[in-house]
Structure formats: structure tokens, C-alpha cells
Amino acid sequence: MSDVQLAFTAEALQAKIGSRTARVGIVGLGYVGLPLAVEFAKAGFEVTGIDVSAAKAERVNAGDSYVGDIASATLRPLVESGKLRATTDFSAVADLDTINICVPTPLRKTKDPDMSFIVSSCQEIARYFHPGTLVILESTTYPGTTDEVVLPMLAQSGLKVGEDFFLCFSPERVDPGNPKFQTLNIPKVVGGVTAACTEMGRLFYAQALQTVVPVSSTQVAEMVKLLENTFRMINIGLANEIALMCDRMGINVWEVIEAAATKPFGFMPFYPGPGLGGHCIPIDPFYLSWKTKQAGIEARFIELAGYINGQMPHFVVDKAQNALNDAGKPVKGSRIHVMGVAYKRDIDDMRESPALDVILLLQKRGATITYSDPHVPVLRLDGLNLEASPEEAAAAADCVIIVTDHSSFDYAGLVERSQLIVDTRNALKGVRSEKIVRL
């Protein structure tokens, strides 16, 4: 390809993006990909979502949203107008100008990163790759993934990065259920393999999102995401360790944190809980830990915080068992009702939810488990098949454990009808009762 043709390729892509005639592709239509697809469709782009799940593709094409932050009433008009469609066929890549990769990046049991979803997606993209394409990886991963894993797979086409195709990393920043900050108004960090790649990525996001923050490289962008979530994981670990200390000393940890938070400088409140949940905070820091080990560096803060946070479900179960023992009831054979099984308030996402660990630990100790959660009607877990019960079912339990503090729960009624309550979220703040055992 000549220099004139290469320049034309870059200029043509810029023109398409600037005029919003670029054909946008989103690989992975989950909690990250579907909201992103919706924002670009709302901005006027024609968007094609690609997902290996035929069920997801069918629901998108029917205008039926399965992501809590996207209402079907928002999705349906975009589908009906032809601005958004979904498919399982990667051959659609041949007609796309931009591709965002938003696939899962889980950890193996050994806490090594599982790159299989990224690799398989890039293999499919490479089959239909063509000049004038912008590819942006959004899946959380370790620093170096974009350059070391994605770039070689796309460069096999013989095309040159930064000239006839463009490659960036942009960390997803999704907080499910957050009414204030969503895809549109959360600042978008983007870093490219080359300066031209970064500029192309910046131009692309600027068409649909309110704020774009360009950085100097893909590695910086990858590290940004890990810093954000490691910061939160470690500080929650500290709050949990303080909670363990306060428990031994008979001090109310919630009162301690509330008072400390009155300091107008040098302190940011983080809160203890039954353990970490979600698709980011319990997982992402271990990408950094794994990567630093390759460089001969031990990530001690991450490993220690991970250990402390991982002990919290055990601590919660011990609190419940001790409370039952004090009431003259062994945990074996007791009926325990769990309030909330999603990993955070007012959403249906159960990924890495500490409630799952709490339930399994209680079951192993011989307890009979029921639960209430308005967002999770059915729970299938390691051979355990449960259906959500009405909140009133707590009255029949020997002990109630508040694991997820959904705003719709009737906490006053819960205190009135329950025999014993272990509150892991300070949901009963200000309520005084001998029934309540606080974290």
C-alpha cells in the first residue's frame, strides 16, 4: 500500500468518525458492551453488537434489555430505527470501521489471568480484518496485553499499526446501578499503540461520550484501571481489618469510620462488609499482582488485602454462629435467612458476591438456608437450588443475615419480625435492639 493510500485510509476513517457515518462494532454485549453500544447508537452511529450468546443477540434484536442500567424503553427505539443490531456472526467485522472488545477477563483458580476470551475474539476479528479499522480493547487486563497479545494477532495481516489500522486500550469504568455516573458521563481514558492511534481513539469516544482523557500509551491506560480498583480493594481491606480489630475490642467500627470521615482533609471513608463482590474489585488487582511477579516484584499490599477480604465471609458466619450459640441454638439445624444475594445494593449482578460464600459456609455447618432478594428470583449454587422468599419469611428463621442492603427492604419490619439479626452493612444504623449483632 502506498503512502498516499495509507494517508487516505487514516483521513477517511477520521472523516467517517467525525461525521458519525463510521460503522461501529461492539464485541461482547454484557454490562460494559451493551451500554456502550447504546450510547453510540444514540449519538447517531450505526452499531453492530457481536456476542457468542445467541440468546443475548436475540434479546437485543427484540429490544429487550437484560442489563439493569439500560431500560428496554431506551433500547427498543434504537433497534427499531436500525441504529443498533446484534449478531453472533463475526463476519460482520468485514463491514465495520471501529471495533470495541468488551469481553470477560476472569481469573483462573490459581489467580492467573484468563486471556482466552480476548484471544478468541481477536482470532475471529483477524479473519475479517481490513485497512482503515480502529480497534479498542476495553476488557480489564494486565499492562502490556494490548501490545503483546492483541497487536501481533492483528499485525499478521501485514497492515501497519498507526498508519493503516489503529489500536488502543480504554479501561471500562462501569458501576452498575449508579444513578449519577453511567457510560455517558464517566470520563473515558484512552491510550494508543502510537500517537496517531491515541488521537483516533480520542476522536471516536468524543463523538458519544462527554469527557475523553487521552494518555501516552496502552500500558498507561491499562495501569489506570488496575490502580483504580487496587486502590479500592486495598482500602476496603484496611476497613475490614479495622472491623476485625474493633470486634475484638468491643468497639463500634461504623461509629469510628463515621467520626473519622468528619476530617475535611487526608481521609476518605471506606466501609467494611461481608466480602468483596462484582466483576472488578475482587479480580482486577490480581492481574497487577500476576504481572509484577513476572518482573520479580512481590505485590504485598494486594496479596494481604486479598487475604483479609477473603476472610470476611468466614467472619460473618462465625458472628452468626456465635450469636446463635449465645441464644442457645447451634448453627447445625438452624434456619438462617439471608437478606440480599446480589454483590451490591439495588442490582441483580451476583458475580463474586460474598453472599454466595456465606450461604455455602452456612450450609456446610448444617444450617437450612432461605433468602430474599427482589432482584434475584432464583439462585443456583453448587447443587443448591433456591427461590427467593418474601421478606416475611425472616420471621420463621432462627437468624437473619443482612448481606446486601437493598433500598427496597423493609428494615423496620425486619427488626420487628426477626428473632436475631446479623447486620453486615450497617443497614440498621440508629436502630437499637438486643436482636441486632453488628459487623
C-alpha positions as CSV (number, residue, x, y, z in Angstrom):
1,M,0.0,0.0,0.0
2,S,1.4,3.4,-1.0
3,D,2.0,6.4,1.4
4,V,-0.9,8.2,-0.4
5,Q,-3.2,5.2,0.2
6,L,-2.2,5.0,3.8
7,A,-2.8,8.7,4.4
8,F,-6.2,8.3,2.7
9,T,-7.1,5.4,5.0
10,A,-6.4,7.5,8.1
11,E,-8.1,10.6,6.8
12,A,-11.1,8.6,5.6
13,L,-11.6,6.9,9.0
14,Q,-11.3,10.3,10.7
15,A,-13.9,11.7,8.3
16,K,-16.2,8.8,9.0
17,I,-15.9,9.1,12.7
18,G,-16.3,12.9,12.7
19,S,-19.4,12.7,10.5
20,R,-20.7,9.8,12.6
21,T,-21.0,7.6,9.5
22,A,-18.4,5.1,10.8
23,R,-19.9,1.7,11.3
24,V,-19.3,0.8,14.9
25,G,-18.8,-2.7,16.2
26,I,-19.0,-3.9,19.9
27,V,-17.7,-7.4,20.7
28,G,-19.3,-8.6,23.9
29,L,-22.8,-7.3,24.9
30,G,-22.6,-7.5,28.6
31,Y,-22.6,-4.9,31.4
32,V,-19.9,-2.9,29.5
33,G,-20.6,-3.6,25.9
34,L,-24.4,-3.0,25.7
35,P,-24.4,0.4,27.4
36,L,-21.5,1.4,25.2
37,A,-23.4,0.3,22.1
38,V,-26.5,2.2,23.2
39,E,-24.5,5.5,23.7
40,F,-23.0,5.3,20.2
41,A,-26.4,4.4,18.6
42,K,-27.9,7.4,20.5
43,A,-25.1,9.6,19.0
44,G,-26.2,8.6,15.5
45,F,-23.8,5.8,14.6
46,E,-25.0,2.5,13.1
47,V,-23.9,-0.1,15.7
48,T,-23.4,-3.8,15.4
49,G,-23.1,-5.8,18.5
50,I,-21.4,-9.2,18.3
51,D,-21.8,-11.8,21.0
52,V,-21.2,-15.6,21.2
53,S,-24.5,-15.9,23.0
54,A,-27.4,-16.3,20.6
55,A,-29.8,-15.6,23.5
56,K,-28.3,-12.2,24.1
57,A,-28.3,-11.3,20.4
58,E,-32.0,-12.3,20.1
59,R,-32.9,-10.2,23.1
60,V,-31.1,-7.2,21.8
61,N,-32.7,-7.5,18.4
62,A,-36.1,-7.8,20.1
63,G,-35.4,-4.5,22.0
64,D,-35.4,-6.5,25.3
65,S,-32.7,-5.3,27.7
66,Y,-31.1,-7.7,30.1
67,V,-28.7,-5.1,31.6
68,G,-30.1,-3.2,34.6
69,D,-28.7,0.2,33.5
70,I,-30.3,0.0,30.1
71,A,-34.1,0.2,30.0
72,S,-35.9,-1.7,27.2
73,A,-37.7,1.5,26.5
74,T,-34.3,3.0,25.7
75,L,-33.0,0.1,23.7
76,R,-36.1,-0.7,21.6
77,P,-36.3,2.6,19.6
78,L,-32.6,2.3,18.6
79,V,-33.2,-1.3,17.3
80,E,-36.4,-0.3,15.5
81,S,-34.7,2.6,13.8
82,G,-31.9,0.4,12.6
83,K,-29.2,2.1,14.6
84,L,-28.5,-1.0,16.7
85,R,-28.5,-4.7,15.9
86,A,-26.8,-7.8,17.3
87,T,-25.4,-10.9,15.7
88,T,-23.3,-14.0,16.6
89,D,-21.5,-13.8,13.2
90,F,-18.0,-12.3,13.3
91,S,-18.0,-11.9,9.5
92,A,-19.8,-8.6,10.3
93,V,-16.3,-7.3,11.1
94,A,-15.7,-7.0,7.4
95,D,-18.1,-4.1,7.2
96,L,-17.1,-2.3,10.4
97,D,-14.9,0.7,10.8
98,T,-14.4,0.5,14.5
99,I,-14.4,-2.4,16.9
100,N,-14.5,-2.3,20.7
101,I,-13.7,-5.5,22.5
102,C,-15.7,-5.8,25.8
103,V,-15.3,-9.5,26.7
104,P,-14.8,-11.1,30.1
105,T,-11.3,-11.5,31.6
106,P,-11.7,-13.8,34.6
107,L,-9.1,-15.2,36.9
108,R,-8.2,-18.9,37.0
109,K,-8.4,-20.6,40.4
110,T,-4.6,-20.1,40.5
111,K,-5.3,-16.3,40.2
112,D,-3.6,-16.2,36.8
113,P,-5.3,-14.1,34.1
114,D,-7.5,-16.0,31.6
115,M,-6.9,-14.3,28.2
116,S,-9.0,-16.9,26.3
117,F,-11.9,-14.6,25.6
118,I,-9.7,-11.8,24.3
119,V,-7.6,-14.3,22.2
120,S,-10.6,-16.0,20.7
121,S,-12.3,-12.6,19.9
122,C,-9.1,-11.3,18.2
123,Q,-8.7,-14.5,16.2
124,E,-12.2,-14.0,14.8
125,I,-11.6,-10.3,14.2
126,A,-8.3,-11.1,12.4
127,R,-10.2,-13.3,9.9
128,Y,-12.1,-10.3,8.6
129,F,-9.7,-7.5,9.4
130,H,-9.1,-4.7,6.8
131,P,-7.3,-1.4,6.4
132,G,-8.9,1.7,8.0
133,T,-10.1,0.0,11.1
134,L,-9.9,1.2,14.7
135,V,-9.7,-1.5,17.4
136,I,-10.1,-0.7,21.1
137,L,-9.7,-3.2,23.8
138,E,-11.8,-2.4,26.9
139,S,-11.5,-5.7,28.8
140,T,-9.6,-5.2,32.0
141,T,-6.2,-6.9,31.9
142,Y,-2.6,-6.7,32.8
143,P,-0.3,-3.9,31.5
144,G,1.1,-5.0,28.1
145,T,-1.8,-7.0,26.9
146,T,-2.7,-4.7,24.0
147,D,0.8,-4.6,22.7
148,E,1.9,-8.1,23.5
149,V,-1.3,-10.1,22.7
150,V,-3.7,-8.1,20.5
151,L,-1.2,-6.3,18.3
152,P,0.6,-9.3,17.0
153,M,-2.6,-11.0,16.1
154,L,-3.8,-8.1,14.1
155,A,-0.4,-7.3,12.6
156,Q,-0.4,-10.7,10.9
157,S,-2.5,-9.2,8.2
158,G,0.6,-7.2,7.1
159,L,-1.0,-3.9,7.9
160,K,1.0,-1.4,9.9
161,V,-0.4,-0.1,13.2
162,G,-0.7,3.7,13.4
163,E,-0.9,4.1,9.7
164,D,-3.4,1.7,8.1
165,F,-5.0,0.5,11.3
166,F,-5.3,1.9,14.8
167,L,-5.2,0.1,18.1
168,C,-5.9,1.4,21.6
169,F,-6.8,0.4,25.1
170,S,-9.5,2.1,27.1
171,P,-10.4,0.8,30.5
172,E,-14.1,0.2,31.2
173,R,-15.5,2.2,34.1
174,V,-18.9,0.7,34.9
175,D,-20.6,1.0,38.2
176,P,-23.9,-1.0,37.9
177,G,-26.9,0.7,39.5
178,N,-25.2,4.1,39.9
179,P,-27.9,6.7,39.1
180,K,-25.4,9.5,38.8
181,F,-22.5,8.2,36.8
182,Q,-23.0,6.0,33.8
183,T,-21.3,5.4,30.4
184,L,-22.2,8.8,29.0
185,N,-20.7,11.0,31.7
186,I,-17.9,8.8,33.2
187,P,-14.6,10.3,31.8
188,K,-13.1,7.9,29.3
189,V,-9.4,7.2,29.4
190,V,-7.8,6.0,26.1
191,G,-4.2,5.2,25.2
192,G,-2.9,4.0,21.8
193,V,0.0,2.0,20.5
194,T,1.1,5.2,18.7
195,A,0.2,8.8,19.0
196,A,-1.9,8.5,15.9
197,C,-3.8,5.6,17.5
198,T,-4.4,7.6,20.6
199,E,-5.8,10.5,18.6
200,M,-8.1,8.3,16.6
201,G,-9.4,6.7,19.8
202,R,-9.9,10.2,21.4
203,L,-11.8,11.4,18.3
204,F,-14.0,8.3,18.4
205,Y,-15.1,8.5,22.0
206,A,-15.6,12.2,21.8
207,Q,-18.5,11.7,19.4
208,A,-20.6,9.9,22.0
209,L,-19.2,10.5,25.5
210,Q,-18.9,13.7,27.4
211,T,-15.3,13.6,28.5
212,V,-12.2,11.8,27.0
213,V,-8.8,11.7,28.7
214,P,-6.0,10.7,26.3
215,V,-2.8,9.1,27.8
216,S,0.5,8.4,26.2
217,S,0.4,4.6,25.8
218,T,-1.7,1.5,26.0
219,Q,0.3,0.4,29.1
220,V,-0.6,3.6,30.9
221,A,-4.3,3.2,30.1
222,E,-4.1,-0.5,31.3
223,M,-2.4,0.5,34.5
224,V,-5.0,3.2,35.2
225,K,-7.8,0.7,35.5
226,L,-5.7,-1.5,37.8
227,L,-4.7,1.4,40.0
228,E,-8.4,2.5,40.4
229,N,-9.6,-0.9,41.5
230,T,-6.5,-1.8,43.6
231,F,-6.9,1.5,45.5
232,R,-10.4,0.5,46.4
233,M,-9.6,-3.1,47.1
234,I,-6.8,-2.3,49.5
235,N,-8.7,0.4,51.3
236,I,-11.7,-1.9,51.8
237,G,-9.2,-4.5,53.1
238,L,-8.0,-1.9,55.6
239,A,-11.6,-1.1,56.7
240,N,-12.2,-4.8,57.1
241,E,-9.1,-5.3,59.2
242,I,-10.1,-2.4,61.4
243,A,-13.5,-4.0,61.7
244,L,-11.9,-7.3,62.9
245,M,-9.8,-5.3,65.4
246,C,-12.9,-3.3,66.7
247,D,-14.8,-6.5,67.1
248,R,-12.2,-8.0,69.4
249,M,-12.1,-4.7,71.4
250,G,-15.8,-4.2,71.6
251,I,-15.7,-1.0,69.6
252,N,-18.4,0.0,67.0
253,V,-16.4,0.2,63.8
254,W,-19.2,2.1,62.0
255,E,-19.1,4.9,64.6
256,V,-15.3,5.0,64.3
257,I,-15.4,5.5,60.5
258,E,-18.3,8.0,60.7
259,A,-16.4,10.1,63.1
260,A,-13.1,9.9,61.1
261,A,-14.9,11.0,58.0
262,T,-15.6,14.4,59.5
263,K,-12.0,15.2,58.9
264,P,-12.0,17.6,55.9
265,F,-8.6,16.5,54.6
266,G,-6.3,13.5,54.4
267,F,-9.1,10.9,54.9
268,M,-11.5,9.1,52.6
269,P,-14.1,6.8,54.2
270,F,-14.2,3.1,53.1
271,Y,-16.5,0.7,54.8
272,P,-16.2,-2.9,55.9
273,G,-18.6,-5.6,54.7
274,P,-19.2,-9.4,54.2
275,G,-16.5,-9.5,51.5
276,L,-15.8,-8.2,48.0
277,G,-18.1,-8.7,45.0
278,G,-18.5,-7.7,41.4
279,H,-16.6,-8.2,38.2
280,C,-13.8,-5.8,39.0
281,I,-12.6,-5.1,42.6
282,P,-12.1,-8.8,43.7
283,I,-10.4,-9.7,40.5
284,D,-8.5,-6.8,38.8
285,P,-5.8,-6.2,41.4
286,F,-4.6,-9.8,40.9
287,Y,-3.8,-9.0,37.2
288,L,-1.3,-6.5,38.5
289,S,0.0,-8.9,41.2
290,W,0.5,-11.6,38.5
291,K,2.3,-9.2,36.2
292,T,4.6,-7.8,38.8
293,K,5.6,-11.4,39.8
294,Q,6.8,-11.8,36.2
295,A,9.1,-8.9,36.8
296,G,10.3,-10.3,40.1
297,I,8.3,-7.9,42.3
298,E,6.0,-9.1,45.1
299,A,2.7,-7.1,45.3
300,R,2.4,-7.4,49.1
301,F,-0.4,-4.9,49.7
302,I,-2.6,-6.6,47.1
303,E,-1.9,-10.1,48.4
304,L,-2.6,-9.1,52.0
305,A,-5.7,-7.1,51.2
306,G,-7.0,-10.1,49.1
307,Y,-6.4,-12.4,52.1
308,I,-8.3,-10.1,54.6
309,N,-11.2,-9.5,52.2
310,G,-11.4,-13.2,51.5
311,Q,-11.8,-14.0,55.2
312,M,-14.8,-11.7,55.7
313,P,-17.5,-14.3,54.7
314,H,-15.9,-16.7,57.3
315,F,-16.0,-13.8,59.9
316,V,-19.7,-13.2,59.1
317,V,-20.6,-16.9,59.5
318,D,-18.7,-17.0,62.8
319,K,-20.6,-14.0,64.0
320,A,-23.9,-15.7,63.2
321,Q,-22.8,-19.0,64.8
322,N,-21.7,-17.2,68.0
323,A,-24.9,-15.2,68.1
324,L,-26.9,-18.4,67.7
325,N,-24.8,-20.1,70.4
326,D,-25.5,-17.2,72.8
327,A,-29.2,-17.7,72.1
328,G,-28.9,-21.4,72.9
329,K,-29.2,-22.6,69.3
330,P,-26.5,-24.5,67.5
331,V,-26.0,-23.4,63.9
332,K,-26.5,-27.0,62.8
333,G,-30.2,-27.4,62.1
334,S,-30.9,-23.7,62.5
335,R,-32.9,-21.9,59.9
336,I,-31.0,-18.9,58.5
337,H,-32.5,-16.3,56.2
338,V,-30.2,-14.2,54.0
339,M,-31.3,-10.8,53.0
340,G,-29.8,-9.9,49.7
341,V,-27.6,-12.1,47.5
342,A,-26.5,-9.6,44.7
343,Y,-23.0,-8.3,45.2
344,K,-24.2,-4.7,45.8
345,R,-27.3,-2.7,46.6
346,D,-30.2,-2.5,44.1
347,I,-28.8,-4.6,41.2
348,D,-29.2,-8.2,40.1
349,D,-25.5,-8.9,39.5
350,M,-24.2,-11.9,41.6
351,R,-20.7,-12.1,40.2
352,E,-18.3,-12.8,43.0
353,S,-21.0,-11.9,45.5
354,P,-19.9,-12.6,49.1
355,A,-23.4,-13.8,49.8
356,L,-22.6,-17.0,47.8
357,D,-19.7,-17.8,50.1
358,V,-21.7,-17.0,53.2
359,I,-24.5,-19.4,52.1
360,L,-22.1,-22.2,51.2
361,L,-20.3,-21.9,54.5
362,L,-23.5,-21.9,56.4
363,Q,-24.8,-24.9,54.5
364,K,-21.5,-26.8,55.3
365,R,-22.2,-26.1,59.0
366,G,-25.6,-27.7,58.7
367,A,-27.9,-24.7,58.5
368,T,-31.0,-24.6,56.4
369,I,-30.9,-21.5,54.1
370,T,-33.6,-19.3,52.7
371,Y,-33.2,-15.9,51.1
372,S,-34.9,-12.7,50.0
373,D,-33.8,-10.6,47.1
374,P,-36.1,-8.6,44.8
375,H,-33.5,-8.6,42.1
376,V,-32.5,-12.3,42.1
377,P,-35.6,-14.5,41.9
378,V,-33.7,-17.8,41.6
379,L,-30.3,-18.9,43.0
380,R,-28.4,-21.9,41.6
381,L,-25.2,-22.6,43.5
382,D,-23.1,-25.8,43.8
383,G,-26.1,-28.1,43.8
384,L,-28.2,-25.7,45.9
385,N,-31.4,-24.7,44.2
386,L,-33.2,-21.8,45.9
387,E,-36.1,-19.5,45.1
388,A,-36.4,-16.1,46.6
389,S,-38.8,-15.9,49.6
390,P,-40.9,-12.9,50.6
391,E,-39.3,-10.7,53.3
392,E,-41.8,-12.0,55.8
393,A,-40.1,-15.4,55.7
394,A,-37.5,-13.9,58.0
395,A,-40.0,-14.4,60.8
396,A,-39.6,-18.2,60.7
397,A,-35.8,-18.0,60.8
398,D,-33.6,-18.5,63.8
399,C,-31.2,-15.9,62.5
400,V,-31.3,-13.3,59.7
401,I,-28.1,-12.1,58.0
402,I,-28.2,-8.8,56.0
403,V,-25.6,-9.4,53.3
404,T,-26.8,-6.9,50.7
405,D,-28.6,-3.8,51.8
406,H,-31.2,-3.3,49.1
407,S,-33.1,0.0,49.5
408,S,-36.4,-1.7,49.0
409,F,-36.1,-3.9,52.1
410,D,-38.5,-3.0,55.0
411,Y,-35.9,-2.8,57.7
412,A,-38.2,-1.6,60.4
413,G,-40.5,-4.6,59.7
414,L,-37.4,-6.9,59.6
415,V,-36.4,-5.9,63.1
416,E,-39.9,-6.3,64.4
417,R,-40.5,-9.8,63.0
418,S,-37.0,-11.3,63.4
419,Q,-35.6,-13.2,66.3
420,L,-31.9,-12.4,65.7
421,I,-30.2,-10.2,63.0
422,V,-26.5,-10.1,61.9
423,D,-26.1,-6.8,60.1
424,T,-23.0,-6.8,57.8
425,R,-23.8,-3.5,56.1
426,N,-24.9,-1.1,58.9
427,A,-28.3,-1.2,57.3
428,L,-29.9,-0.8,60.8
429,K,-27.8,2.3,61.7
430,G,-29.5,4.1,64.5
431,V,-31.8,1.2,65.4
432,R,-31.3,-0.1,68.9
433,S,-32.3,-3.6,69.7
434,E,-30.8,-6.6,71.5
435,K,-31.7,-8.6,68.5
436,I,-29.1,-6.9,66.4
437,V,-25.5,-8.1,66.1
438,R,-23.4,-5.7,64.0
439,L,-20.3,-6.4,62.0
